[in-house]
Amino acid sequence: MSAGLTEAIGSMGAEMRTDIRNYITAGDDQQWSGLPQGMVAIHCTHSNLMKKMIELKFDLHTTIGDLKARLHMHCGTPASAQRLILRDGGQDIAHLDDDSKMMGFYSIESGMTIHIIDTDPFSMSRGGGLEDVSLIQKYKMDDETYEARKGTVRQWIKEQKEADPNWKPPKQNNFSGNPWQKQPPPAPGAAEEIETGPETVVGMEVGMRCECQPGARRGEIAYVGEVAGLSGGGHWLGVRFDEPVGRSNGVVKGETIFECMERYGGFLRGKNVTVGDFPEAELDLEDTDEEEDEL
């Protein structure tokens, strides 16, 4: 019961305090009424552990030896190193020393607590060994060993700087290093140049077979270059599809960029086009009206 509630109850009359206490504790005797006959639900504490094991279910015919074996699975202390004390309301009731006796012999009831004392002087749980992660010895690699390894981030950064003295790692550029922190937007024009520049269509030529995303639509490249009439500028690929899965007929603002039938053409960014051996495939009816990198 919280200190505030206790103080409030203390200022009330005796009859009201009794009524409130009875109301709060009315269901206590019914808490374990659903357990089968001969079963008890007990709490367990451990001398070396902070955690408390809540309402472990046991048959009263279980011997103390079998009880210790089961507690071993919960706390890690071997049965031979366990000393059990039965407690009720914080008071010691009995020492469960006879492994041959059943739990019922000690009149154990639901809600009582069995305290486990670990007598092993070399127990792994002593001094927080199983709970305090700061005690765990962590692997550390010295700088010389890391420097000699291949395929490391340090080696990759060194290679980038050797190739370009002005290169900076992402953390020093646009990335703060904190994945949960909102990142600053790229410099104006930088993103567009990276995504739409001539390097995005390198190796792609008119007449090449290709597959376009989304939808794995197939066709052939009919145009490579800039299109003045398209918003966004930069370099585009004009694709003549095998099926009517495009948005264009190759004409932009009255200028014929390439020839094809209505809905057999499209203008796409290079990142959405893969060139290769792509024979005609069956029609994919996936809707692509929301794609921003295609006009």
Order of alpha helices (4+ residues) and beta strands (2+ residues): alpha-alpha-beta-beta-alpha-beta-beta-beta-alpha-alpha-alpha-beta-beta-beta-beta-beta-beta-beta
